[in-house]
Amino acid sequence: MPQDNRSGLLIIRAWMEHGSSAPLRAELSTTTDVSSGIERTSVHTDVVQVGAEVQTWLRGVLAGKERLAS
């Protein structure tokens, strides 16, 4: 069975935009394979959106492992 030596990376940079009605800003930079570099960057203003993107990224990491095993 092939061995998956890939590593994923997710960086969250969060800050406040004072005076905004939605002050949270969270920039997510992600990759499911660090040897490929950052594959996606997005900015969110909602905690639920940030959580959803983290879940999507984790599923992508898992899907890469499952593709390698098949």
Contacts in CASP RR format, 6 or more apart in sequence:
PFRMAT RR
TARGET T0000
AUTHOR 0000-0000-0000
METHOD contacts of the structure
MODEL  1
MPQDNRSGLLIIRAWMEHGSSAPLRAELSTTTDVSSGIERTSVHTDVVQV
GAEVQTWLRGVLAGKERLAS
1 69 0 8 1.000
2 68 0 8 1.000
2 69 0 8 1.000
4 64 0 8 1.000
4 65 0 8 1.000
4 68 0 8 1.000
4 69 0 8 1.000
6 32 0 8 1.000
6 33 0 8 1.000
6 34 0 8 1.000
6 35 0 8 1.000
6 64 0 8 1.000
6 65 0 8 1.000
7 33 0 8 1.000
7 34 0 8 1.000
8 30 0 8 1.000
8 31 0 8 1.000
8 32 0 8 1.000
8 33 0 8 1.000
8 34 0 8 1.000
8 61 0 8 1.000
9 29 0 8 1.000
9 30 0 8 1.000
9 31 0 8 1.000
9 34 0 8 1.000
9 38 0 8 1.000
10 28 0 8 1.000
10 29 0 8 1.000
10 30 0 8 1.000
10 54 0 8 1.000
10 57 0 8 1.000
11 28 0 8 1.000
11 29 0 8 1.000
11 30 0 8 1.000
12 26 0 8 1.000
12 27 0 8 1.000
12 28 0 8 1.000
12 50 0 8 1.000
12 54 0 8 1.000
13 26 0 8 1.000
13 27 0 8 1.000
13 29 0 8 1.000
14 24 0 8 1.000
14 25 0 8 1.000
14 26 0 8 1.000
14 27 0 8 1.000
15 25 0 8 1.000
16 23 0 8 1.000
16 24 0 8 1.000
16 25 0 8 1.000
17 23 0 8 1.000
17 24 0 8 1.000
17 25 0 8 1.000
22 45 0 8 1.000
22 46 0 8 1.000
24 44 0 8 1.000
24 45 0 8 1.000
24 46 0 8 1.000
24 47 0 8 1.000
25 43 0 8 1.000
25 44 0 8 1.000
25 45 0 8 1.000
26 43 0 8 1.000
26 44 0 8 1.000
26 45 0 8 1.000
26 50 0 8 1.000
27 41 0 8 1.000
27 42 0 8 1.000
27 43 0 8 1.000
28 40 0 8 1.000
28 41 0 8 1.000
28 42 0 8 1.000
28 43 0 8 1.000
28 44 0 8 1.000
28 50 0 8 1.000
28 53 0 8 1.000
28 54 0 8 1.000
28 57 0 8 1.000
29 38 0 8 1.000
29 40 0 8 1.000
29 41 0 8 1.000
30 38 0 8 1.000
30 39 0 8 1.000
30 40 0 8 1.000
30 41 0 8 1.000
30 53 0 8 1.000
30 57 0 8 1.000
31 37 0 8 1.000
31 38 0 8 1.000
31 39 0 8 1.000
31 40 0 8 1.000
32 39 0 8 1.000
32 57 0 8 1.000
32 60 0 8 1.000
32 61 0 8 1.000
32 64 0 8 1.000
33 39 0 8 1.000
42 53 0 8 1.000
44 50 0 8 1.000
44 53 0 8 1.000
END
